[in-house]
Amino acid sequence: MNPEQQFCPNRDCPARGKVGAGNIGVHSRVEQRYRCHACRQTFSASKGTAVYGLKHEVDVFVKVTTLLAHGCPVRAAALAFELDERTVQDWLARSGQHCQRVHEALVGGARLDLGQVQTDELKVKTQGGQVWMALALCVPFRLWLGGVVSRQRDLSLIRALVAMVVTVALCRPLLLAADGLSSYVRAFQEAFRSPLPRHSRGRPRLRPWNDVAIVQVVKQRCQGVLDVQRRIVQGSESLVQRLLRQTQGGGQINTAYIERLNATFRQCLAPLTRRGRALACLPQTLHDGMFLLGCVYNFCTDHDSLALKLYLPHAAHRWVRRTPAMAAGLTDHRWSMLELLTFKISPPPFVPPKRRGRPPKPISQQAFS
């Protein structure tokens, strides 16, 4: 146990979220508990992780979660480890909610030069009908930026997805690629704007970002022949070609990268498998599985196209494998499943409440002296 690497999770503590401040001490090594000297509260070493309050062995939980993130159905995992299906379903929800907090803190809290973003939707069959899962991918880093699950494929779904992209994107030249859905154009144009400063009351004027190109790839199949139309909705052709050379080494307008990510999600998430019997009952199950798989893809999975060639003496070389999070600079190593499930998110720093009314008497006397 190392108290120097811990922080107080108490929301009412004035030293919450501070690492190495000297306010954390060991309370019990047998029970794995720490004590905060600022608020006098004790907390478990696993507080804030996916294994907090777990009734089974952590090793079993990590193995089952790994199987769920690689396409194993809930029933098969329950039979393999002699568990109840409700327990495995609870572990899927527990790990998915934890991975969502990790994604929002690390990916959603980052500011990156995305270069090119591709978006697409998946039509998922459930036991009660069908839902839509919209995903976004940063092409240069192969980084999964987020996803939204909704029963309707409408403007609200697209706006929620684009809002995730805007929180990460820096105001740099950007290429936005999507399919022929008209909601994308409106959502992109509404989101990628910045308010201009003004000295009067009222709503500020919004100014569109510079060098933002919007393209669409429309695919139609007629009599067994696939017709592909590529449109430039916003931006010049020279800007689009320049961004294509910078982000994917040239080529033409496409959505191939997000379609490969869709295939990865369908392969590694059991409810997304085509013509499968492991259908999800609720959209929340798909939501939790999506964030679990997305974080495993970003932090725990090496990507072949992101490998770097490291030159050695005597004309030798070797390839350094990287994950999308390593390529984006979010981490410096490939995470294990245990590291992902036990990663702690520090709470925001403590802000003392604003004092109202007349100031204390000693302060007022010093002010008039």
C-alpha positions as CSV (number, residue, x, y, z in Angstrom):
1,M,0.0,0.0,0.0
2,N,1.4,3.4,-1.1
3,P,-0.5,6.3,0.4
4,E,1.5,8.8,-1.8
5,Q,-0.4,7.6,-4.8
6,Q,-3.9,7.8,-3.3
7,F,-6.3,10.7,-3.0
8,C,-9.4,11.3,-0.8
9,P,-12.6,10.5,-2.6
10,N,-14.8,12.4,-0.1
11,R,-16.7,15.2,-1.9
12,D,-16.8,17.3,1.3
13,C,-13.1,17.0,2.0
14,P,-11.1,20.2,1.3
15,A,-8.2,18.0,0.1
16,R,-10.2,15.8,-2.2
17,G,-8.5,14.6,-5.4
18,K,-5.0,15.7,-4.3
19,V,-2.2,13.2,-4.9
20,G,1.0,13.4,-2.8
21,A,-0.3,16.2,-0.5
22,G,0.6,14.2,2.6
23,N,-3.0,13.9,3.9
24,I,-3.4,10.2,3.2
25,G,-2.3,7.5,5.6
26,V,-2.7,3.8,6.0
27,H,-5.6,2.9,8.3
28,S,-5.6,-0.9,8.0
29,R,-3.3,-3.1,5.8
30,V,-5.5,-6.2,6.4
31,E,-8.7,-4.5,5.2
32,Q,-6.8,-2.4,2.6
33,R,-8.1,0.9,3.9
34,Y,-6.7,4.4,4.0
35,R,-7.4,7.4,6.2
36,C,-7.6,11.1,5.1
37,H,-6.1,13.3,7.8
38,A,-8.0,16.4,6.5
39,C,-11.5,15.0,6.9
40,R,-10.8,12.1,9.2
41,Q,-12.6,9.7,6.9
42,T,-11.5,6.2,5.9
43,F,-11.9,4.7,2.5
44,S,-11.2,1.4,0.7
45,A,-8.2,1.1,-1.6
46,S,-10.7,-0.1,-4.4
47,K,-13.0,2.9,-3.9
48,G,-13.9,4.4,-7.3
49,T,-13.0,1.3,-9.3
50,A,-15.0,-1.4,-11.0
51,V,-13.9,-4.0,-8.3
52,Y,-15.3,-2.0,-5.4
53,G,-17.8,-4.0,-3.3
54,L,-17.1,-7.1,-5.4
55,K,-18.2,-10.4,-3.7
56,H,-16.1,-12.7,-5.9
57,E,-12.4,-12.9,-6.7
58,V,-11.0,-10.0,-8.7
59,D,-9.2,-12.5,-11.0
60,V,-12.5,-14.1,-11.9
61,F,-14.1,-10.7,-12.5
62,V,-11.2,-9.7,-14.8
63,K,-11.4,-12.9,-16.8
64,V,-15.1,-12.7,-17.3
65,T,-15.0,-9.1,-18.3
66,T,-12.2,-9.9,-20.8
67,L,-14.4,-12.6,-22.4
68,L,-17.4,-10.2,-22.6
69,A,-15.2,-7.6,-24.3
70,H,-14.2,-10.1,-27.0
71,G,-17.5,-11.5,-28.1
72,C,-18.4,-14.1,-25.5
73,P,-22.2,-14.2,-24.7
74,V,-23.3,-13.7,-21.1
75,R,-24.7,-17.2,-20.9
76,A,-21.5,-18.8,-22.1
77,A,-19.4,-16.9,-19.6
78,A,-21.8,-17.8,-16.8
79,L,-21.6,-21.5,-17.6
80,A,-17.8,-21.5,-18.0
81,F,-17.2,-20.0,-14.5
82,E,-20.2,-21.5,-12.8
83,L,-21.9,-18.2,-12.1
84,D,-25.4,-16.9,-12.3
85,E,-26.3,-15.1,-15.5
86,R,-27.6,-12.2,-13.4
87,T,-24.1,-11.9,-11.8
88,V,-22.4,-11.8,-15.2
89,Q,-25.0,-9.2,-16.4
90,D,-24.3,-7.1,-13.4
91,W,-20.5,-7.3,-14.0
92,L,-21.1,-6.1,-17.6
93,A,-23.0,-3.1,-16.3
94,R,-20.4,-2.5,-13.6
95,S,-17.5,-2.6,-16.0
96,G,-19.3,-0.6,-18.7
97,Q,-20.2,2.2,-16.3
98,H,-16.6,2.3,-15.0
99,C,-15.2,2.4,-18.6
100,Q,-17.6,5.3,-19.4
101,R,-16.1,7.3,-16.5
102,V,-12.6,6.5,-17.7
103,H,-13.5,7.5,-21.3
104,E,-15.1,10.8,-20.2
105,A,-12.1,11.7,-18.0
106,L,-9.2,10.7,-20.4
107,V,-10.6,10.9,-23.9
108,G,-13.4,13.4,-23.3
109,G,-11.1,15.7,-21.2
110,A,-8.4,15.8,-23.8
111,R,-7.9,18.4,-26.5
112,L,-6.5,16.9,-29.7
113,D,-5.8,17.9,-33.3
114,L,-8.1,15.3,-34.8
115,G,-7.4,16.0,-38.5
116,Q,-10.1,13.7,-39.8
117,V,-13.2,12.3,-38.1
118,Q,-15.5,9.6,-39.6
119,T,-18.9,8.8,-38.2
120,D,-21.5,6.1,-38.9
121,E,-24.4,4.2,-37.3
122,L,-25.1,0.6,-36.6
123,K,-28.6,-0.9,-36.7
124,V,-28.8,-3.4,-33.8
125,K,-31.6,-5.9,-33.3
126,T,-32.9,-6.4,-29.8
127,Q,-35.5,-8.6,-28.2
128,G,-37.9,-5.7,-28.2
129,G,-37.3,-4.3,-31.6
130,Q,-34.2,-2.4,-32.9
131,V,-32.0,0.5,-31.8
132,W,-29.3,2.6,-33.4
133,M,-25.7,2.9,-32.3
134,A,-23.8,5.9,-33.6
135,L,-19.9,5.9,-33.4
136,A,-17.2,8.4,-34.2
137,L,-13.5,7.7,-35.0
138,C,-10.4,9.9,-35.2
139,V,-8.6,8.6,-38.3
140,P,-4.9,9.6,-37.6
141,F,-4.9,8.0,-34.2
142,R,-7.6,5.3,-34.8
143,L,-9.1,6.6,-31.6
144,W,-12.7,5.9,-30.7
145,L,-14.2,9.2,-29.7
146,G,-17.5,8.0,-28.3
147,G,-20.9,6.6,-29.2
148,V,-24.6,7.0,-28.5
149,V,-27.4,4.5,-28.4
150,S,-30.9,5.5,-29.3
151,R,-34.2,4.0,-30.5
152,Q,-34.5,6.6,-33.2
153,R,-32.1,7.5,-36.0
154,D,-32.8,11.2,-35.9
155,L,-31.2,14.6,-35.3
156,S,-31.0,14.1,-31.6
157,L,-28.9,11.0,-32.0
158,I,-26.5,12.8,-34.3
159,R,-26.3,15.9,-32.2
160,A,-25.3,13.8,-29.1
161,L,-22.6,12.1,-31.1
162,V,-21.2,15.3,-32.6
163,A,-21.2,16.9,-29.1
164,M,-18.7,14.2,-28.0
165,V,-16.4,15.1,-31.0
166,V,-16.5,18.8,-30.3
167,T,-15.4,18.4,-26.7
168,V,-12.2,16.7,-27.9
169,A,-11.4,18.7,-31.1
170,L,-9.1,21.7,-31.2
171,C,-9.9,24.6,-33.5
172,R,-7.7,23.2,-36.3
173,P,-8.2,22.2,-39.9
174,L,-10.6,19.3,-39.8
175,L,-12.3,16.9,-42.2
176,L,-15.6,15.5,-41.2
177,A,-16.8,12.4,-43.2
178,A,-20.2,10.8,-42.8
179,D,-22.8,8.9,-44.8
180,G,-25.7,10.4,-46.7
181,L,-27.9,11.2,-43.6
182,S,-28.8,14.9,-43.9
183,S,-28.8,15.3,-40.1
184,Y,-25.0,15.2,-40.1
185,V,-24.6,18.3,-42.1
186,R,-26.8,20.3,-39.8
187,A,-25.3,18.9,-36.6
188,F,-21.7,19.6,-37.8
189,Q,-22.5,23.2,-38.9
190,E,-24.3,23.9,-35.6
191,A,-21.6,22.4,-33.3
192,F,-18.3,23.6,-34.9
193,R,-18.9,27.3,-34.0
194,S,-17.4,29.6,-31.4
195,P,-19.0,32.6,-29.7
196,L,-17.6,36.0,-30.5
197,P,-16.9,38.3,-27.5
198,R,-19.4,41.1,-27.1
199,H,-19.8,43.9,-24.5
200,S,-23.6,44.1,-24.5
201,R,-26.2,41.7,-23.2
202,G,-27.9,39.0,-25.2
203,R,-26.8,35.9,-27.0
204,P,-23.3,36.2,-28.6
205,R,-22.8,35.8,-32.3
206,L,-21.4,32.4,-33.3
207,R,-18.6,32.2,-35.8
208,P,-17.9,29.0,-37.8
209,W,-14.5,27.4,-37.4
210,N,-12.0,28.0,-40.2
211,D,-10.9,25.2,-42.5
212,V,-13.6,22.7,-41.6
213,A,-14.6,20.5,-44.5
214,I,-17.7,18.3,-44.5
215,V,-17.9,15.4,-47.0
216,Q,-20.5,12.6,-47.5
217,V,-20.2,9.1,-49.0
218,V,-23.6,7.9,-50.3
219,K,-23.8,4.2,-51.2
220,Q,-26.8,2.8,-53.2
221,R,-27.3,-0.7,-54.5
222,C,-29.4,-1.0,-57.6
223,Q,-29.9,-4.4,-59.4
224,G,-26.8,-5.9,-57.6
225,V,-24.5,-2.9,-58.6
226,L,-23.1,-0.7,-55.8
227,D,-23.1,3.0,-56.7
228,V,-20.9,5.2,-54.6
229,Q,-21.2,9.0,-54.7
230,R,-18.7,11.3,-52.9
231,R,-19.9,14.8,-52.1
232,I,-18.1,17.9,-50.7
233,V,-20.8,19.7,-48.7
234,Q,-18.5,22.3,-47.2
235,G,-15.0,23.4,-48.0
236,S,-12.9,23.5,-51.1
237,E,-11.5,20.5,-53.0
238,S,-8.0,21.6,-52.3
239,L,-8.6,21.7,-48.6
240,V,-10.2,18.2,-48.7
241,Q,-7.2,16.8,-50.6
242,R,-4.7,18.4,-48.2
243,L,-6.4,16.9,-45.2
244,L,-6.6,13.5,-46.9
245,R,-2.9,13.5,-47.5
246,Q,-2.2,14.6,-43.9
247,T,-4.5,12.1,-42.1
248,Q,-4.5,9.0,-44.3
249,G,-1.7,9.5,-46.8
250,G,-3.8,10.4,-49.7
251,G,-6.5,8.6,-51.6
252,Q,-10.1,9.6,-52.1
253,I,-13.0,10.5,-49.8
254,N,-14.2,7.4,-47.9
255,T,-15.6,6.1,-44.7
256,A,-13.5,2.9,-44.6
257,Y,-12.0,3.5,-41.2
258,I,-15.3,3.8,-39.3
259,E,-16.7,0.8,-41.2
260,R,-13.7,-1.3,-40.0
261,L,-14.5,-0.1,-36.5
262,N,-18.1,-1.2,-37.0
263,A,-16.9,-4.6,-38.0
264,T,-14.7,-4.8,-34.8
265,F,-17.7,-3.9,-32.7
266,R,-19.9,-6.5,-34.3
267,Q,-17.2,-9.1,-33.8
268,C,-16.3,-8.3,-30.2
269,L,-19.8,-7.5,-28.8
270,A,-22.1,-10.4,-28.7
271,P,-25.5,-8.5,-29.1
272,L,-24.1,-6.9,-32.3
273,T,-23.4,-10.2,-34.0
274,R,-25.4,-10.6,-37.2
275,R,-27.9,-13.5,-37.1
276,G,-26.9,-14.2,-33.5
277,R,-29.1,-15.3,-30.6
278,A,-27.4,-13.3,-27.9
279,L,-29.8,-10.3,-28.3
280,A,-29.9,-7.5,-25.8
281,C,-33.0,-6.9,-23.8
282,L,-32.5,-3.2,-23.0
283,P,-30.6,-0.4,-24.7
284,Q,-28.7,0.2,-21.5
285,T,-27.0,-3.2,-22.0
286,L,-25.7,-2.1,-25.4
287,H,-24.6,1.2,-23.9
288,D,-22.5,-0.5,-21.2
289,G,-21.1,-3.0,-23.6
290,M,-20.2,-0.2,-26.1
291,F,-18.1,1.7,-23.5
292,L,-16.4,-1.5,-22.3
293,L,-15.4,-2.5,-25.8
294,G,-14.5,1.1,-26.7
295,C,-12.1,1.5,-23.8
296,V,-10.6,-1.9,-24.4
297,Y,-10.1,-0.9,-28.1
298,N,-8.5,2.4,-27.1
299,F,-6.3,1.4,-24.2
300,C,-5.7,-2.3,-24.2
301,T,-5.5,-3.3,-27.9
302,D,-2.5,-2.8,-30.2
303,H,-3.3,-1.5,-33.7
304,D,-1.2,-2.8,-36.6
305,S,-1.3,0.4,-38.6
306,L,0.0,2.5,-35.6
307,A,3.2,0.6,-35.2
308,L,6.4,2.7,-35.4
309,K,9.7,1.5,-36.9
310,L,12.5,1.8,-34.5
311,Y,16.0,1.7,-36.1
312,L,18.8,-0.1,-34.2
313,P,22.6,-0.2,-34.8
314,H,24.0,-2.3,-37.7
315,A,21.1,-1.6,-40.0
316,A,18.7,-3.4,-37.7
317,H,15.2,-2.3,-36.7
318,R,12.1,-3.5,-34.8
319,W,8.5,-2.4,-34.7
320,V,7.1,-0.7,-31.6
321,R,3.4,-1.6,-31.3
322,R,1.0,1.1,-30.1
323,T,-2.6,1.5,-29.0
324,P,-4.8,4.3,-30.2
325,A,-4.4,6.0,-26.8
326,M,-0.6,5.8,-27.1
327,A,-0.8,7.3,-30.6
328,A,-2.9,10.2,-29.3
329,G,-0.6,10.8,-26.3
330,L,-3.1,9.9,-23.7
331,T,-0.9,7.1,-22.1
332,D,2.6,5.8,-22.5
333,H,2.0,2.1,-22.4
334,R,-0.6,-0.6,-23.3
335,W,-3.0,-1.1,-20.4
336,S,-4.0,-4.5,-19.1
337,M,-7.6,-5.3,-18.3
338,L,-6.9,-5.2,-14.6
339,E,-5.3,-1.7,-15.0
340,L,-8.4,-0.5,-16.9
341,L,-10.9,-1.9,-14.4
342,T,-9.0,-0.5,-11.4
343,F,-8.1,2.9,-12.8
344,K,-9.3,5.7,-10.4
345,I,-10.8,9.0,-11.6
346,S,-10.0,11.8,-9.2
347,P,-12.9,14.1,-8.3
348,P,-12.7,17.8,-9.2
349,P,-10.8,20.0,-6.7
350,F,-12.6,21.3,-3.7
351,V,-14.1,24.8,-4.1
352,P,-15.1,26.5,-0.9
353,P,-18.6,27.9,-0.8
354,K,-19.1,31.5,-1.6
355,R,-19.6,33.6,1.5
356,R,-22.6,35.9,1.4
357,G,-23.6,38.8,3.6
358,R,-21.4,41.1,5.7
359,P,-17.8,40.2,6.1
360,P,-16.5,39.2,9.5
361,K,-15.8,41.9,12.0
362,P,-11.9,41.7,12.1
363,I,-11.8,42.0,8.3
364,S,-14.1,45.0,8.3
365,Q,-12.1,46.8,11.0
366,Q,-8.9,46.3,9.0
367,A,-10.6,47.6,5.9
368,F,-11.5,50.9,7.6
369,S,-8.3,51.4,9.6
